Amino acid sequence: MFSKYAILLDWVRELAMKLNNNPPPDVTAVRITSQRLTFELEDGRSVGVPLAFYPTLLLATPKERAGYEICHSSVHWPKLDCDISSACLLRGAREARRYAEKASKRKTEPAAA
């Protein structure tokens, strides 16, 4: 029952953002610690979530985490194939399970020679 409620709540939040007609705020800076991912936004807000929300980043090395590119309201990690938008952080959205599993598999595979 909880999962149906959570899905409905996400849908309502997404609809509200669409009805608002305002684009998500641009990201101006990114801070990543061993425990937290934080975006600084153009409107002066800082929004942060536990790094555990994004297993791809949690499993990455500090060097891999540092390899990001900011593009307006999104942050992209090319080597990790990971994209996170300011809208996702504002909603408290977590990484989809399939991407988390992909990151876990990549972490446990031996490095190519």
Protein Blocks (a to p, Z undefined) as FASTA:
>chain_A
ZZmmmmmmmmmmmmmmmmnopacdddfbdcddfkbccdddfkopacdddfklmmmlmmpc
fklmmmccdehjaccdfknopacdfklmmnopacdfklmmmmmmmmmpccdZZ
